[in-house]
């Protein structure tokens, strides 16, 4: 029962009400809540479920334990059953590599990086003490040491 005393709307109806069938050619885009691009829908007991997993189960039945629901279309917001397939975590990673979606987030590509490649080159060239270099660049002396010994920013 819903909190109002009325019976809860079955998930299939709430699910279908949150799909834009025309937004992307071929894909059925989730218009409800999202996290990291993946749709979310609440279950009767208040648990948030991934919309693409719900789509798969509504179309094909239960998802075996340990399997992922992957996207042929590489659109995390897509809930079109024909765009979904089951795979192991290894299958999912292999699909990511084959499609060129595995991006290594080192150096400046890492959103948490405090330094640029130019900063790292200056740190390696500096003869100042580690604490002095660290203050200049807003990092710790141990980070300076790791950069100089090429344990950090190895790609440069």
C-alpha positions in Angstrom: 0.0 0.0 0.0 1.1 3.5 -0.7 1.4 6.0 2.2 -1.9 7.5 1.2 -3.7 4.2 1.8 -4.3 3.7 -1.9 -2.7 0.7 -3.6 0.8 1.4 -5.1 1.0 1.9 -8.8 2.7 -1.2 -10.3 6.3 -0.5 -11.3 5.7 -1.2 -15.0 3.3 1.8 -15.2 5.5 4.2 -13.3 8.4 2.9 -15.4 6.7 3.5 -18.8 5.6 7.0 -17.7 9.3 8.0 -17.4 10.5 7.1 -20.9 11.0 9.5 -23.8 10.7 7.2 -26.8 11.8 9.8 -29.3 14.7 11.8 -27.7 17.6 9.8 -29.3 17.1 7.8 -32.5 16.9 4.2 -31.5 17.2 4.7 -27.8 14.4 5.0 -25.3 15.7 7.7 -22.9 14.9 7.6 -19.2 13.4 11.0 -18.1 13.2 10.3 -14.3 15.9 10.6 -11.7 19.5 9.7 -12.7 22.9 9.0 -11.2 26.0 9.0 -13.4 23.6 9.0 -16.4 21.8 5.8 -15.3 18.1 6.0 -14.6 16.7 5.4 -11.1 13.2 4.2 -10.0 11.9 3.4 -6.6 10.6 0.0 -5.7 7.5 -0.6 -3.5 9.8 -1.0 -0.5 11.7 2.3 -1.2 14.8 0.8 -2.7 16.2 2.7 -5.7 16.6 0.4 -8.7 18.6 1.1 -11.9 16.1 1.7 -14.7 17.9 -0.3 -17.3 17.9 -3.3 -15.0 14.1 -2.9 -14.5 13.7 -2.6 -18.2 15.6 -5.8 -18.8 13.6 -7.7 -16.1 10.2 -6.4 -17.4 11.1 -7.6 -20.9 13.0 -10.8 -20.3 12.6 -11.8 -16.7 15.0 -12.0 -13.7 18.7 -11.2 -14.0 20.9 -14.0 -12.8 23.0 -13.2 -9.7 26.4 -11.7 -10.6 25.5 -10.6 -14.1 25.4 -7.0 -15.3 22.9 -5.4 -17.7 25.1 -3.8 -20.3 24.2 -1.4 -23.2 24.9 -2.1 -26.9 24.3 1.6 -27.5 26.6 2.9 -24.8 23.9 5.2 -23.6 23.5 4.8 -19.8 20.1 6.5 -19.9 18.7 4.1 -22.5 16.1 1.6 -21.3 15.2 0.0 -24.6 15.3 -3.7 -24.0 16.7 -4.5 -27.4 19.7 -2.3 -26.6 20.4 -4.3 -23.4 22.3 -7.5 -22.8 23.6 -9.6 -19.9 27.3 -10.0 -19.2 29.7 -10.7 -16.5 31.9 -8.0 -15.0 34.7 -9.2 -17.3 32.3 -9.0 -20.3 31.4 -5.5 -19.4 35.1 -4.4 -19.1 35.9 -6.1 -22.5 33.0 -4.3 -24.1 34.4 -1.0 -22.7 37.9 -1.7 -24.0 36.6 -2.8 -27.5 34.5 0.4 -27.8 37.3 2.7 -26.6 35.5 3.8 -23.4 38.2 2.8 -21.0 39.9 6.0 -20.2 42.9 6.1 -17.8 42.4 9.1 -15.5 46.0 9.9 -14.7 47.8 13.2 -14.8 45.7 16.2 -15.9 42.8 13.9 -17.0 42.2 13.2 -13.3 39.7 15.8 -12.1 41.4 15.8 -8.6 44.8 16.6 -10.0 46.4 19.6 -8.3 49.2 19.9 -10.8 49.6 20.4 -14.5 52.2 18.6 -16.7 54.1 21.9 -16.8 54.1 22.0 -13.0 55.5 18.5 -12.8 58.4 19.4 -15.2 59.2 22.4 -13.1 59.2 20.3 -9.9 61.5 17.8 -11.4 63.9 20.5 -12.6 64.0 22.4 -9.3 66.9 22.1 -6.9 65.0 23.6 -4.0 64.2 21.6 -0.9 61.1 19.4 -1.0 59.2 21.5 1.5 60.0 24.7 -0.4 58.8 23.1 -3.7 55.7 21.7 -2.0 54.7 25.2 -0.6 55.2 26.7 -4.1 52.9 24.2 -5.8 50.4 23.5 -3.0 51.3 19.8 -2.5 53.0 17.8 0.2 56.8 17.3 0.4 56.2 13.6 0.1 54.3 14.2 -3.2 57.3 16.2 -4.5 59.6 13.3 -3.6 57.3 10.8 -5.4 57.2 13.1 -8.5 61.0 13.5 -8.5 61.4 9.7 -8.2 58.9 9.2 -11.0 56.5 7.2 -8.8 53.8 9.8 -9.6 53.2 11.3 -13.0 55.2 8.4 -14.5 53.8 9.1 -18.0 55.8 12.3 -18.2 
